[in-house]
Every structure is written in structure tokens, then in C-alpha cells.
Amino acid sequence: MRRTSKTGEVKLIYSQGEKESITVPELWRDYLVWATDYDATDGNRISEIVLLNLENGQMKKVGTIRNTCFINDFVSINNGRIIWADI
């Protein structure tokens, strides 16, 4: 959820699916980034890296983690750059 600073309005910005999980999101300026885990069609678990521009609401998939596990299923954003590992 997001609360706008101008009006105090609370708005749902993403609703995960039944079989999805979302790792800890990171905020940098007006950008929010997170990994969404889900079961792939081949039975493996994969994660998509998602970037959301809070200013205009544009959401974009920016990467994929194919070897997802607890130790590498996190993303970080700083100075406009997103980093993650796929080990």
C-alpha cells in the first residue's frame, strides 16, 4: 500500500497472486523494487524482479532469478541501479 503525502490517501499498488510470494521491497526516491516468486510451468520456483515508479504508477519487469533460494532472492536499489544475484 502507498500513502500519498499530499492527500494522505492510501492506495494498493500491488496484489500478489495466490501462489506468489514477495521478498522485502526496497525504496529509492520514487522507485520501489522487489522480487516476486512463483512456480514456473516446469515445476521450479523462479523470481521476477519488478520495478515500480511511484510517481506515475508504471510497473516493469527488469530481470529474472532462475536459481531462486533464500540466500539470493533479494534485490537492492541505490543511485538508480538495481542489483541482485542469480547463483
N, CA, C and O atoms as a printed pandas DataFrame, in Angstrom:
     atom_number atom_name residue_name chain_id  residue_number  x_coord  y_coord  z_coord
0              1         N          MET        A               1    0.832   -1.168    0.000
1              2        CA          MET        A               1    0.000    0.000    0.000
2              3         C          MET        A               1    0.880    1.234    0.000
3              4         O          MET        A               1    2.031    1.207    0.434
4              5         N          ARG        A               2    0.324    2.281   -0.483
5              6        CA          ARG        A               2    1.063    3.542   -0.573
6              7         C          ARG        A               2    0.189    4.659   -0.045
7              8         O          ARG        A               2   -0.994    4.736   -0.376
8              9         N          ARG        A               3    0.762    5.527    0.776
9             10        CA          ARG        A               3    0.046    6.701    1.264
10            11         C          ARG        A               3    0.662    7.915    0.598
11            12         O          ARG        A               3    1.862    8.155    0.725
12            13         N          THR        A               4   -0.146    8.678   -0.106
13            14        CA          THR        A               4    0.377    9.874   -0.760
14            15         C          THR        A               4    0.600   10.958    0.275
15            16         O          THR        A               4   -0.197   11.121    1.199
16            17         N          SER        A               5    1.680   11.696    0.117
17            18        CA          SER        A               5    1.999   12.731    1.097
18            19         C          SER        A               5    1.108   13.957    0.951
19            20         O          SER        A               5    0.914   14.695    1.916
20            21         N          LYS        A               6    0.570   14.182   -0.227
21            22        CA          LYS        A               6   -0.244   15.383   -0.452
22            23         C          LYS        A               6   -1.651   15.239    0.128
23            24         O          LYS        A               6   -2.162   16.161    0.764
24            25         N          THR        A               7   -2.277   14.074   -0.096
25            26        CA          THR        A               7   -3.669   13.902    0.322
26            27         C          THR        A               7   -3.838   12.950    1.491
27            28         O          THR        A               7   -4.892   12.944    2.127
28            29         N          GLY        A               8   -2.822   12.141    1.793
29            30        CA          GLY        A               8   -2.940   11.144    2.846
30            31         C          GLY        A               8   -3.693    9.910    2.389
31            32         O          GLY        A               8   -3.938    9.004    3.186
32            33         N          GLU        A               9   -4.065    9.859    1.110
33            34        CA          GLU        A               9   -4.803    8.733    0.549
34            35         C          GLU        A               9   -3.927    7.473    0.567
35            36         O          GLU        A               9   -2.732    7.534    0.280
36            37         N          VAL        A              10   -4.534    6.343    0.904
37            38        CA          VAL        A              10   -3.842    5.054    0.876
38            39         C          VAL        A              10   -4.318    4.296   -0.355
39            40         O          VAL        A              10   -5.521    4.162   -0.583
40            41         N          LYS        A              11   -3.365    3.799   -1.153
41            42        CA          LYS        A              11   -3.698    3.132   -2.411
42            43         C          LYS        A              11   -2.939    1.811   -2.497
43            44         O          LYS        A              11   -1.733    1.778   -2.254
44            45         N          LEU        A              12   -3.625    0.729   -2.837
45            46        CA          LEU        A              12   -2.994   -0.566   -3.058
46            47         C          LEU        A              12   -2.242   -0.503   -4.377
47            48         O          LEU        A              12   -2.831   -0.184   -5.410
48            49         N          ILE        A              13   -0.938   -0.805   -4.356
49            50        CA          ILE        A              13   -0.147   -0.692   -5.578
50            51         C          ILE        A              13    0.191   -2.041   -6.201
51            52         O          ILE        A              13    0.588   -2.102   -7.364
52            53         N          TYR        A              14    0.038   -3.122   -5.439
53            54        CA          TYR        A              14    0.301   -4.453   -5.996
54            55         C          TYR        A              14   -0.412   -5.480   -5.144
55            56         O          TYR        A              14   -0.389   -5.400   -3.916
56            57         N          SER        A              15   -1.038   -6.436   -5.782
57            58        CA          SER        A              15   -1.707   -7.526   -5.079
58            59         C          SER        A              15   -1.123   -8.833   -5.587
59            60         O          SER        A              15   -1.250   -9.164   -6.766
60            61         N          GLN        A              16   -0.487   -9.570   -4.695
61            62        CA          GLN        A              16    0.153  -10.812   -5.125
62            63         C          GLN        A              16   -0.879  -11.889   -5.379
63            64         O          GLN        A              16   -1.959  -11.892   -4.789
64            65         N          GLY        A              17   -0.524  -12.810   -6.276
65            66        CA          GLY        A              17   -1.388  -13.937   -6.582
66            67         C          GLY        A              17   -1.340  -14.972   -5.471
67            68         O          GLY        A              17   -0.528  -14.886   -4.549
68            69         N          GLU        A              18   -2.220  -15.944   -5.579
69            70        CA          GLU        A              18   -2.347  -16.981   -4.550
70            71         C          GLU        A              18   -1.065  -17.782   -4.362
71            72         O          GLU        A              18   -0.728  -18.143   -3.234
72            73         N          LYS        A              19   -0.351  -18.064   -5.437
73            74        CA          LYS        A              19    0.850  -18.893   -5.357
74            75         C          LYS        A              19    2.128  -18.068   -5.473
75            76         O          LYS        A              19    3.189  -18.614   -5.775
76            77         N          GLU        A              20    2.040  -16.779   -5.240
77            78        CA          GLU        A              20    3.203  -15.890   -5.303
78            79         C          GLU        A              20    3.663  -15.523   -3.897
79            80         O          GLU        A              20    2.899  -15.598   -2.935
80            81         N          SER        A              21    4.898  -15.135   -3.805
81            82        CA          SER        A              21    5.386  -14.510   -2.579
82            83         C          SER        A              21    6.298  -13.359   -2.990
83            84         O          SER        A              21    6.925  -13.401   -4.048
84            85         N          ILE        A              22    6.365  -12.352   -2.160
85            86        CA          ILE        A              22    7.147  -11.157   -2.465
86            87         C          ILE        A              22    8.215  -10.999   -1.390
87            88         O          ILE        A              22    7.923  -11.051   -0.195
88            89         N          THR        A              23    9.464  -10.804   -1.835
89            90        CA          THR        A              23   10.533  -10.567   -0.867
90            91         C          THR        A              23   10.513   -9.109   -0.442
91            92         O          THR        A              23    9.749   -8.305   -0.976
92            93         N          VAL        A              24   11.344   -8.783    0.509
93            94        CA          VAL        A              24   11.391   -7.445    1.090
94            95         C          VAL        A              24   11.628   -6.404   -0.007
95            96         O          VAL        A              24   12.664   -6.436   -0.670
96            97         N          PRO        A              25   10.685   -5.488   -0.205
97            98        CA          PRO        A              25   10.873   -4.446   -1.223
98            99         C          PRO        A              25   11.870   -3.393   -0.748
99           100         O          PRO        A              25   12.059   -3.195    0.452
100          101         N          GLU        A              26   12.498   -2.725   -1.702
101          102        CA          GLU        A              26   13.432   -1.633   -1.398
102          103         C          GLU        A              26   12.946   -0.364   -2.081
103          104         O          GLU        A              26   12.450   -0.398   -3.208
104          105         N          LEU        A              27   13.095    0.741   -1.390
105          106        CA          LEU        A              27   12.659    2.044   -1.891
106          107         C          LEU        A              27   13.868    2.936   -2.119
107          108         O          LEU        A              27   14.773    3.013   -1.288
108          109         N          TRP        A              28   13.864    3.609   -3.265
109          110        CA          TRP        A              28   14.871    4.636   -3.564
110          111         C          TRP        A              28   14.151    5.752   -4.305
111          112         O          TRP        A              28   13.628    5.545   -5.400
112          113         N          ARG        A              29   14.127    6.923   -3.706
113          114        CA          ARG        A              29   13.400    8.082   -4.246
114          115         C          ARG        A              29   11.966    7.682   -4.564
115          116         O          ARG        A              29   11.234    7.272   -3.663
116          117         N          ASP        A              30   11.543    7.792   -5.830
117          118        CA          ASP        A              30   10.171    7.434   -6.218
118          119         C          ASP        A              30   10.097    6.051   -6.857
119          120         O          ASP        A              30    9.176    5.777   -7.627
120          121         N          TYR        A              31   11.054    5.178   -6.548
121          122        CA          TYR        A              31   11.090    3.840   -7.142
122          123         C          TYR        A              31   11.052    2.774   -6.060
123          124         O          TYR        A              31   11.700    2.893   -5.021
124          125         N          LEU        A              32   10.285    1.737   -6.326
125          126        CA          LEU        A              32   10.185    0.592   -5.438
126          127         C          LEU        A              32   10.550   -0.642   -6.255
127          128         O          LEU        A              32   10.068   -0.808   -7.376
128          129         N          VAL        A              33   11.397   -1.508   -5.704
129          130        CA          VAL        A              33   11.805   -2.714   -6.416
130          131         C          VAL        A              33   11.637   -3.913   -5.483
131          132         O          VAL        A              33   11.862   -3.797   -4.278
132          133         N          TRP        A              34   11.243   -5.061   -6.033
133          134        CA          TRP        A              34   11.083   -6.281   -5.250
134          135         C          TRP        A              34   11.195   -7.493   -6.165
135          136         O          TRP        A              34   11.201   -7.359   -7.389
136          137         N          ALA        A              35   11.285   -8.671   -5.566
137          138        CA          ALA        A              35   11.279   -9.929   -6.313
138          139         C          ALA        A              35    9.966  -10.643   -6.012
139          140         O          ALA        A              35    9.571  -10.780   -4.854
140          141         N          THR        A              36    9.301  -11.094   -7.061
141          142        CA          THR        A              36    8.062  -11.853   -6.935
142          143         C          THR        A              36    8.370  -13.301   -7.281
143          144         O          THR        A              36    8.743  -13.595   -8.417
144          145         N          ASP        A              37    8.219  -14.206   -6.328
145          146        CA          ASP        A              37    8.482  -15.631   -6.544
146          147         C          ASP        A              37    7.203  -16.339   -6.962
147          148         O          ASP        A              37    6.120  -16.042   -6.458
148          149         N          TYR        A              38    7.342  -17.277   -7.887
149          150        CA          TYR        A              38    6.195  -18.097   -8.274
150          151         C          TYR        A              38    6.687  -19.409   -8.868
151          152         O          TYR        A              38    7.861  -19.544   -9.212
152          153         N          ASP        A              39    5.781  -20.371   -8.985
153          154        CA          ASP        A              39    6.112  -21.666   -9.565
154          155         C          ASP        A              39    6.068  -21.566  -11.083
155          156         O          ASP        A              39    5.065  -21.138  -11.654
156          157         N          ALA        A              40    7.157  -21.961  -11.734
157          158        CA          ALA        A              40    7.218  -21.965  -13.196
158          159         C          ALA        A              40    6.474  -23.187  -13.729
159          160         O          ALA        A              40    6.151  -24.103  -12.972
160          161         N          THR        A              41    6.211  -23.196  -15.012
161          162        CA          THR        A              41    5.485  -24.314  -15.625
162          163         C          THR        A              41    6.251  -25.625  -15.541
163          164         O          THR        A              41    5.645  -26.696  -15.594
164          165         N          ASP        A              42    7.585  -25.561  -15.409
165          166        CA          ASP        A              42    8.377  -26.793  -15.300
166          167         C          ASP        A              42    8.488  -27.293  -13.858
167          168         O          ASP        A              42    9.204  -28.259  -13.596
168          169         N          GLY        A              43    7.782  -26.642  -12.915
169          170        CA          GLY        A              43    7.786  -27.077  -11.530
170          171         C          GLY        A              43    8.833  -26.404  -10.663
171          172         O          GLY        A              43    8.800  -26.541   -9.440
172          173         N          ASN        A              44    9.762  -25.679  -11.272
173          174        CA          ASN        A              44   10.772  -24.956  -10.499
174          175         C          ASN        A              44   10.199  -23.636   -9.990
175          176         O          ASN        A              44    9.166  -23.168  -10.468
176          177         N          ARG        A              45   10.870  -23.058   -9.037
177          178        CA          ARG        A              45   10.468  -21.764   -8.486
178          179         C          ARG        A              45   11.384  -20.695   -9.081
179          180         O          ARG        A              45   12.606  -20.844   -9.044
180          181         N          ILE        A              46   10.824  -19.638   -9.620
181          182        CA          ILE        A              46   11.629  -18.545  -10.167
182          183         C          ILE        A              46   11.135  -17.220   -9.596
183          184         O          ILE        A              46   10.040  -17.140   -9.038
184          185         N          SER        A              47   11.945  -16.199   -9.740
185          186        CA          SER        A              47   11.594  -14.868   -9.251
186          187         C          SER        A              47   11.729  -13.856  -10.376
187          188         O          SER        A              47   12.675  -13.901  -11.162
188          189         N          GLU        A              48   10.784  -12.957  -10.441
189          190        CA          GLU        A              48   10.876  -11.838  -11.371
190          191         C          GLU        A              48   11.205  -10.590  -10.567
191          192         O          GLU        A              48   10.622  -10.356   -9.509
192          193         N          ILE        A              49   12.136   -9.790  -11.066
193          194        CA          ILE        A              49   12.486   -8.526  -10.437
194          195         C          ILE        A              49   11.555   -7.464  -11.017
195          196         O          ILE        A              49   11.496   -7.273  -12.232
196          197         N          VAL        A              50   10.838   -6.783  -10.147
197          198        CA          VAL        A              50    9.831   -5.814  -10.568
198          199         C          VAL        A              50   10.222   -4.425  -10.059
199          200         O          VAL        A              50   10.601   -4.256   -8.900
200          201         N          LEU        A              51   10.122   -3.437  -10.952
201          202        CA          LEU        A              51   10.397   -2.044  -10.619
202          203         C          LEU        A              51    9.109   -1.247  -10.788
203          204         O          LEU        A              51    8.446   -1.338  -11.821
204          205         N          LEU        A              52    8.762   -0.473   -9.777
205          206        CA          LEU        A              52    7.563    0.357   -9.824
206          207         C          LEU        A              52    7.956    1.813   -9.648
207          208         O          LEU        A              52    8.629    2.170   -8.681
208          209         N          ASN        A              53    7.534    2.656  -10.587
209          210        CA          ASN        A              53    7.711    4.097  -10.488
210          211         C          ASN        A              53    6.500    4.633   -9.716
211          212         O          ASN        A              53    5.382    4.624  -10.232
212          213         N          LEU        A              54    6.716    5.094   -8.498
213          214        CA          LEU        A              54    5.612    5.566   -7.668
214          215         C          LEU        A              54    5.034    6.888   -8.156
215          216         O          LEU        A              54    3.900    7.230   -7.820
216          217         N          GLU        A              55    5.791    7.620   -8.930
217          218        CA          GLU        A              55    5.326    8.905   -9.457
218          219         C          GLU        A              55    4.215    8.715  -10.496
219          220         O          GLU        A              55    3.198    9.407  -10.461
220          221         N          ASN        A              56    4.425    7.764  -11.426
221          222        CA          ASN        A              56    3.439    7.585  -12.496
222          223         C          ASN        A              56    2.741    6.226  -12.488
223          224         O          ASN        A              56    1.866    5.981  -13.319
224          225         N          GLY        A              57    3.117    5.332  -11.556
225          226        CA          GLY        A              57    2.460    4.029  -11.435
226          227         C          GLY        A              57    2.927    2.987  -12.426
227          228         O          GLY        A              57    2.387    1.881  -12.452
228          229         N          GLN        A              58    3.928    3.312  -13.253
229          230        CA          GLN        A              58    4.412    2.363  -14.253
230          231         C          GLN        A              58    5.190    1.233  -13.573
231          232         O          GLN        A              58    6.125    1.479  -12.810
232          233         N          MET        A              59    4.785   -0.016  -13.864
233          234        CA          MET        A              59    5.430   -1.198  -13.316
234          235         C          MET        A              59    6.104   -1.952  -14.462
235          236         O          MET        A              59    5.536   -2.102  -15.545
236          237         N          LYS        A              60    7.332   -2.426  -14.200
237          238        CA          LYS        A              60    8.110   -3.045  -15.269
238          239         C          LYS        A              60    8.917   -4.216  -14.716
239          240         O          LYS        A              60    9.548   -4.099  -13.666
240          241         N          LYS        A              61    8.896   -5.354  -15.430
241          242        CA          LYS        A              61    9.763   -6.477  -15.091
242          243         C          LYS        A              61   11.153   -6.152  -15.636
243          244         O          LYS        A              61   11.312   -5.882  -16.827
244          245         N          VAL        A              62   12.167   -6.178  -14.751
245          246        CA          VAL        A              62   13.513   -5.785  -15.170
246          247         C          VAL        A              62   14.510   -6.945  -15.139
247          248         O          VAL        A              62   15.650   -6.784  -15.575
248          249         N          GLY        A              63   14.105   -8.100  -14.634
249          250        CA          GLY        A              63   15.025   -9.234  -14.592
250          251         C          GLY        A              63   14.362  -10.478  -14.035
251          252         O          GLY        A              63   13.224  -10.441  -13.568
252          253         N          THR        A              64   15.093  -11.576  -14.091
253          254        CA          THR        A              64   14.600  -12.867  -13.609
254          255         C          THR        A              64   15.697  -13.571  -12.830
255          256         O          THR        A              64   16.857  -13.574  -13.242
256          257         N          ILE        A              65   15.327  -14.168  -11.701
257          258        CA          ILE        A              65   16.224  -15.035  -10.950
258          259         C          ILE        A              65   15.746  -16.462  -11.200
259          260         O          ILE        A              65   14.649  -16.834  -10.783
260          261         N          ARG        A              66   16.561  -17.253  -11.871
261          262        CA          ARG        A              66   16.163  -18.620  -12.204
262          263         C          ARG        A              66   16.533  -19.625  -11.121
263          264         O          ARG        A              66   15.852  -20.637  -10.956
264          265         N          ASN        A              67   17.598  -19.356  -10.389
265          266        CA          ASN        A              67   18.028  -20.251   -9.309
266          267         C          ASN        A              67   17.656  -19.621   -7.975
267          268         O          ASN        A              67   18.523  -19.247   -7.185
268          269         N          THR        A              68   16.373  -19.512   -7.742
269          270        CA          THR        A              68   15.901  -18.810   -6.557
270          271         C          THR        A              68   16.059  -19.668   -5.299
271          272         O          THR        A              68   15.791  -20.869   -5.306
272          273         N          CYS        A              69   16.492  -19.028   -4.245
273          274        CA          CYS        A              69   16.571  -19.650   -2.924
274          275         C          CYS        A              69   16.646  -18.531   -1.899
275          276         O          CYS        A              69   16.745  -17.358   -2.259
276          277         N          PHE        A              70   16.599  -18.887   -0.641
277          278        CA          PHE        A              70   16.538  -17.872    0.413
278          279         C          PHE        A              70   17.723  -16.908    0.382
279          280         O          PHE        A              70   17.550  -15.717    0.640
280          281         N          ILE        A              71   18.914  -17.398    0.073
281          282        CA          ILE        A              71   20.090  -16.533    0.165
282          283         C          ILE        A              71   20.261  -15.571   -1.012
283          284         O          ILE        A              71   20.995  -14.592   -0.882
284          285         N          ASN        A              72   19.618  -15.808   -2.144
285          286        CA          ASN        A              72   19.823  -14.911   -3.270
286          287         C          ASN        A              72   18.523  -14.341   -3.833
287          288         O          ASN        A              72   18.489  -13.897   -4.981
288          289         N          ASP        A              73   17.479  -14.349   -3.055
289          290        CA          ASP        A              73   16.183  -13.885   -3.541
290          291         C          ASP        A              73   15.876  -12.460   -3.078
291          292         O          ASP        A              73   14.726  -12.125   -2.793
292          293         N          PHE        A              74   16.913  -11.626   -3.006
293          294        CA          PHE        A              74   16.747  -10.254   -2.562
294          295         C          PHE        A              74   17.289   -9.307   -3.619
295          296         O          PHE        A              74   18.218   -9.640   -4.355
296          297         N          VAL        A              75   16.699   -8.128   -3.684
297          298        CA          VAL        A              75   17.162   -7.103   -4.615
298          299         C          VAL        A              75   17.470   -5.842   -3.833
299          300         O          VAL        A              75   16.986   -5.651   -2.717
300          301         N          SER        A              76   18.277   -4.990   -4.427
301          302        CA          SER        A              76   18.615   -3.716   -3.808
302          303         C          SER        A              76   18.637   -2.643   -4.886
303          304         O          SER        A              76   18.960   -2.915   -6.043
304          305         N          ILE        A              77   18.291   -1.427   -4.497
305          306        CA          ILE        A              77   18.329   -0.304   -5.425
306          307         C          ILE        A              77   19.003    0.872   -4.722
307          308         O          ILE        A              77   18.720    1.169   -3.562
308          309         N          ASN        A              78   19.906    1.535   -5.455
309          310        CA          ASN        A              78   20.593    2.706   -4.931
310          311         C          ASN        A              78   21.158    3.488   -6.109
311          312         O          ASN        A              78   21.675    2.898   -7.058
312          313         N          ASN        A              79   21.063    4.780   -6.052
313          314        CA          ASN        A              79   21.558    5.657   -7.123
314          315         C          ASN        A              79   21.042    5.243   -8.502
315          316         O          ASN        A              79   21.757    5.350   -9.498
316          317         N          GLY        A              80   19.796    4.771   -8.552
317          318        CA          GLY        A              80   19.174    4.415   -9.821
318          319         C          GLY        A              80   19.612    3.080  -10.385
319          320         O          GLY        A              80   19.268    2.756  -11.522
320          321         N          ARG        A              81   20.363    2.292   -9.620
321          322        CA          ARG        A              81   20.825    0.988  -10.095
322          323         C          ARG        A              81   20.262   -0.121   -9.232
323          324         O          ARG        A              81   20.206   -0.010   -8.008
324          325         N          ILE        A              82   19.843   -1.196   -9.890
325          326        CA          ILE        A              82   19.262   -2.342   -9.196
326          327         C          ILE        A              82   20.272   -3.483   -9.272
327          328         O          ILE        A              82   20.854   -3.744  -10.325
328          329         N          ILE        A              83   20.472   -4.161   -8.135
329          330        CA          ILE        A              83   21.375   -5.320   -8.140
330          331         C          ILE        A              83   20.667   -6.514   -7.522
331          332         O          ILE        A              83   19.825   -6.369   -6.636
332          333         N          TRP        A              84   21.027   -7.707   -8.013
333          334        CA          TRP        A              84   20.552   -8.966   -7.468
334          335         C          TRP        A              84   21.515  -10.059   -7.908
335          336         O          TRP        A              84   22.361   -9.834   -8.774
336          337         N          ALA        A              85   21.392  -11.220   -7.326
337          338        CA          ALA        A              85   22.254  -12.347   -7.674
338          339         C          ALA        A              85   21.420  -13.502   -8.190
339          340         O          ALA        A              85   20.275  -13.681   -7.776
340          341         N          ASP        A              86   21.981  -14.273   -9.081
341          342        CA          ASP        A              86   21.326  -15.485   -9.586
342          343         C          ASP        A              86   22.406  -16.557   -9.609
343          344         O          ASP        A              86   22.996  -16.836  -10.653
344          345         N          ILE        A              87   22.659  -17.151   -8.455
345          346        CA          ILE        A              87   23.766  -18.107   -8.332
346          347         C          ILE        A              87   23.308  -19.534   -8.307
347          348         O          ILE        A              87   24.130  -20.445   -8.207
